[in-house]
Every structure is written in C-alpha cells, then in structure tokens.
C-alpha cells in the first residue's frame, strides 16, 4: 500500500524490530517540526538510516524527558497564530 520501508528491512539481514518501530514513528513525524531545536534533533534521529545509530524507545523517552524537564513550563506554550 505504498508505506515507506525502513532501510534494514531491505538488507536481508536480521534486524531489531524495536528500532524499526522507532523508524516508523519517526517517519510518521517527519513533517512535524517544533519550535525547540533539541526536540527536532531527537525526532530526526528516529529515521537514522543506520539502525545501530538510531536510539531505542527508552533512550528517546529519556532524551525527550530531559529536554522538556529542563525548560520553563511557559517556554513549552506555543501561541496560536492570529486568524
């Protein structure tokens, strides 16, 4: 049905299904950009072509948690554009 395929699935070698899940999540979020560069960098890693360099779910959670917890709550608010 035309869904993108993670690179490791075409390799013919065994792969880590959990890293594949991260790739699928990253592919779904590919167009999503925040106003927080460090979060965008983490999300970009989700689709790293090399699965060995791609973080796992625990690492992703911990990195995102660290970024969010280090920010003032008011900096996480994004105003709606005037319509």
C-alpha positions in Angstrom: 0.0 0.0 0.0 2.9 2.3 -0.5 4.2 2.8 3.0 7.9 3.7 3.3 10.1 0.8 4.3 13.0 1.1 6.9 16.4 0.6 5.3 17.2 -2.5 7.4 14.2 -4.4 6.0 15.7 -4.4 2.6 19.1 -5.6 3.8 18.2 -9.3 4.0 19.9 -9.4 7.5 18.2 -9.8 10.9 17.1 -6.5 12.4 15.9 -5.1 15.7 12.1 -4.8 15.5 12.1 -2.2 18.3 14.5 0.1 16.3 12.2 -0.5 13.3 9.3 0.8 15.4 11.2 4.0 16.2 11.9 4.4 12.5 8.2 4.0 11.7 7.3 6.6 14.4 10.0 9.0 13.1 8.7 8.6 9.5 5.2 9.5 10.7 6.6 12.5 12.4 8.9 13.5 9.6 6.9 16.6 8.7 6.4 17.6 12.3 8.7 20.4 13.5 8.6 22.0 16.9 10.0 25.4 17.8 12.5 23.6 20.0 15.7 22.6 18.1 16.8 20.0 20.6 13.5 18.2 20.3 13.7 18.3 16.5 17.2 16.8 16.6 15.9 13.9 18.7 13.0 13.3 16.4 15.3 13.4 13.4 17.4 10.6 14.9 14.4 8.4 14.8 14.8 7.9 11.0 18.6 7.5 11.0 19.5 5.2 8.1 21.8 3.2 10.3 19.7 1.3 12.8 22.8 1.0 15.1 22.9 4.8 15.4 19.2 5.1 16.0 18.1 5.4 19.6 15.7 2.9 21.1 12.4 3.8 22.8 13.9 4.1 26.3 16.7 6.4 25.0 14.2 8.5 23.1 12.0 8.9 26.1 14.8 9.8 28.4 16.2 12.4 26.0 12.8 14.0 25.3 12.1 14.0 29.1 15.4 15.6 29.8 14.8 18.4 27.3 11.2 19.1 28.4 12.0 19.0 32.1 14.9 21.4 31.6 12.6 24.0 30.1 10.4 26.5 31.9 6.8 25.5 31.5 5.9 28.8 29.8 8.5 28.1 27.1 6.5 25.0 26.1 3.5 27.1 25.2 3.1 28.0 21.5 0.7 30.8 20.7 -2.0 30.3 18.1 -1.4 32.5 15.0 -3.9 35.3 14.6 -6.6 34.3 12.2 
